[in-house]
Amino acid sequence: MRELHILNLGAGVQSTALYLMFMRGDLPMKLDAAIFADTQDEPRAVYEHLKWLQSLNGPPILVRTKGRLSEHLLKGQNSTGQRFVSIPAYTLRPDGSEGKTRRQCSSEYKIAVIERAIRRDMCGVEPGRSPKGVIVHQYFGISLDEAGRSRRIQQAKKAKYFRVHFPLIDNFMTRANCLTYLVDKVPHQVPRSACVFCPFHSDYEWNEQKTEDPEAWAQSIALDRALRIDGNVVNRNLDQQLFLHRSCVPLELVQLDTRPDARKAQIALNFAAECMGVCGV
């Protein structure tokens, strides 16, 4: 029985720590590959950091994509030409009640991309077939403070050839511990991994984007506006308006909380409540 060891690489703090732990021999097993699922809408800093990781000549890093999520969203189609996948946008109904749309983007543009790469690129099987004679050990950069995500991943992995592992949890490492581990190993600040327009951004992160990455900020505003254009496919048949910001106010008009707060700078994106993908890690 052949065994493969694969890391879900989000190129954020936790998965970067895990990649370096494998590379430096801080973990006992040898990594066959890391897979980065690219939505093509990550911040510039994530792509620059990914290039730095690739320059280390450690375990191979495979970059795979289903296309640009924002373009598919605006066209009203997903990567296969079907109805678009929804992002967790905030909603405002005519009666003033608020809500949130379903989160499907992580499943299609992250999880499915990585699993396809494992089957095709690593196991060499044809579409629609399952690998035989192989056990895939899949490693996730989920830290102790997001342990709930690990349980959802375990419940979702029904294929018998998958074995899921959470080395950070096994070693009682939080995101803060990962930052400490990285401080003398990475010559720059490791970015958070998430699409530039992710509705889970905190005010701190929105303001950081606005002041430090004007191109990403302009992209976020353009997408936020497009969510509310009458007749746009993305809001067809909906009786509510869509917004990227939790206040249900157009992003360009939001009065962002910019008060200095060290805790806000360290809090990860709020994926823990529902996400089982590699966003944010």
C-alpha positions, 0 to 999 in steps of 0.5 A, a space after each residue: 500500500 503506497 502512502 502519500 503525505 500532502 499539505 493543504 497550503 493556504 500560505 497564511 500563518 498556520 499552514 506556513 508554520 506547518 510547511 516549514 516544520 515539515 521542511 526543517 524536520 520538526 515533524 517526523 514524516 516526509 511531505 510529498 507535496 503541498 497544494 495551494 488552491 488559488 482563487 486568483 483573488 488573494 492579496 498581493 502579499 499572499 502571492 509574494 509570500 508564496 513565491 518566497 516559500 517556493 524559493 526555499 526548494 522544500 517539498 514541492 508546492 503545486 498551485 492549482 485553480 478553477 479560475 478567478 472567483 470574482 470574475 465568475 461571480 460577476 458573470 453569474 457562473 461558477 467554474 463549470 458554467 453552472 450557476 455561480 457559487 455564493 460568498 457569505 455576503 451580508 443581506 438586508 431585506 426590505 423590512 430591515 431584517 439582516 442575514 447572510 448568504 450561504 458560503 460555497 466558495 471555499 468548497 468549490 474553489 479550495 477544497 475541490 481543487 485540492 482533492 482533484 489535484 491529489 487524485 489526478 496529479 499525485 495519484 494519477 487516476 482518471 476523473 470520476 475514479 478513486 485511487 486504489 492501493 494508496 493511502 493519502 495522509 492530508 495535513 491541515 494547518 488548523 491550530 488549537 484555537 480553531 479546533 472546531 474546524 478539524 471536527 467538520 473536516 473529519 466528518 466530511 472526509 468519507 473516502 476510505 483512502 483519506 487520512 486527515 491530520 492536524 499536527 498543530 493541534 496535536 502539538 497544542 499550537 495556537 495561531 499565536 504559537 505559530 507566529 512565534 515559531 515563524 518570527 526568526 524563520 521568515 524575513 517578512 510578515 506572513 499575511 492572512 490568506 483570504 480573498 481580498 473581498 472576503 466578507 469575513 474581514 474585520 474592520 481592522 483588516 478592511 482598513 489595512 487593505 484600504 491604506 496599504 493595498 489600494 488596488 485590492 481596496 478598489 477591487 473590493 469596492 467594485 465587487 461590493 457595488 456589483 452585488 447590488 446592480 439591478 438585474 445582475 445575475 448574482 442577485 437575481 430573484 433575491 428580495 434583499 440587497 447584498 453587501 460585503 460589510 457586516 453593517 449592510 452599508 456600501 463598503 466605500 461608505 462604511 465608517 471603519 473602526 480604525 482605533 488601535 487595538 493590538 488584539 484586532 491585529 492578531 485575531 484571525 478571520 472569522 472562519 472558525 464558525 463554519 469553514 472547513 477549507 484552507 481559507 485563513 490558514 
